[in-house]
Amino acid sequence: MAILELHDIHKAFRTGFLGVRTPVLKGLDLSVEAGEVYGFLGHNGAGKSTTMKVILGLLRPDAGRVEVFGKAGADRATRARIGYLGEEVGLYPHNTAEEALGLIGELFSMPGTKVRARASELIEMVGLRDKRRVKIKHYSKGMRQRLGIATALMNDPDLLLLDEPYSGLDPIGRKELRELLVALKQQGKSILMSSHIVPDVEAVCDRVGILSGGKLARVMDLNEVYAGESGEVEVTLAGVDHSRLQAADYGGTEVFAKDNLMIVRCKGDRKLQNLIADVYSSQGHVVEVKPLRTRLEDVFVDTMKAMRDAEPQPESKEGEPAMTRR
């Protein structure tokens, strides 16, 4: 069952001195199922933030239809069931985390006792317990992002819209956010998460839509993306005799070899399995297996290239294609 649907959404903005209308969304169709985490992937400026504002009713589309929870548009009752984290976290600098969440609770008309209990729960959840009474102006960017995530969850939403949620988070914060998103999914929450960083999306999402040219260029089920042969990986080996272990025997290339340390690149699950088996049979061991690029990254890059190549090239006055500006 679809909890969110966008049908043929168009949106343009007036830009420049003459106010020329520049289209951003050009017939966007999108559907998020109940209980799924949907990754909204696209380059900076592709229209991801615009799409989320259209869903919330903060921007009115020039054409098209938005349905949330089976209703047209996002009225007040609908927005009460949505949590939203914008690309820029807007928080009063002189408030503490408790005060910021208390204000959000009041906006949702939550009882005082419930506000305090929910705020305390969320502060603990996003790792700000030791900073709960520190003014936000003293927070780092990552700490403000954590608090922003807490504000988006204050109303215990059924649908969560996250615009670049990993922005500013350190490695520990990113790991904790991934775990939080997985936990929310297990609770039955529906999540639409935008990003231009592929690993952020593939770590938690069920489906991914690639936004390019103002519309979805491709929609993929990640289970299907990762079925089949693996991409190229870099394998670091120790305790091996690199004069006897030849990378070419596994369809790979030797990147580095010195003493008993060796780094090999190869592609394909079967070749990788054979390499690892031979390493352990010769009393060596595998230090690391690192994907050079995930399959989703391959698909994303290929899709961007295809869309770029399909765009009409500007012509010079003589009718010849204009030179590409470097």
LINFENJO-V428265 format. One record per pair of residues at least 24 apart in sequence whose C-alpha atoms are under 6 Angstrom apart, sorted by the first residue. I is the first residue (numbers start at 0). J is the second residue. Records with the same first field share a line. If there is no record, write none. Layout:
I=J ; J
//
This chain:
0=32 ; 33
1=31 ; 32 ; 33
2=31 ; 32 ; 33 ; 67 ; 68
3=30 ; 31 ; 66 ; 67
4=29 ; 30 ; 65 ; 66
5=29 ; 64 ; 65
6=63 ; 64
7=63
8=62 ; 63
9=60 ; 61 ; 62
10=60 ; 61
23=213
24=213
25=213 ; 214
26=214
27=214
33=189
34=187 ; 188 ; 189
35=189
36=189 ; 190 ; 204 ; 205
37=191 ; 204 ; 206 ; 207
38=192 ; 193 ; 200 ; 204 ; 207
39=192 ; 193 ; 207 ; 208
40=193 ; 194 ; 195 ; 208 ; 209
41=195 ; 209 ; 210
42=195
80=156 ; 157
81=156 ; 158 ; 159
82=151 ; 152 ; 156 ; 159
83=151 ; 159 ; 160 ; 161
84=151 ; 161 ; 162
85=162
86=162 ; 163
88=147
92=135 ; 136
93=134
94=134 ; 135
95=132 ; 133 ; 134 ; 135
96=131
97=131
100=150
121=149
140=167
141=167 ; 168
157=188
158=189 ; 190
159=190
160=191
161=192
162=193
163=193 ; 194
228=267 ; 268
229=267 ; 268
230=266
231=265 ; 266 ; 291
232=264 ; 265 ; 289 ; 290 ; 291
233=263 ; 264 ; 288 ; 289
234=262 ; 263 ; 287 ; 288
235=261 ; 262 ; 286 ; 287
236=260 ; 261 ; 285 ; 286
237=283 ; 284
238=283
239=283
//
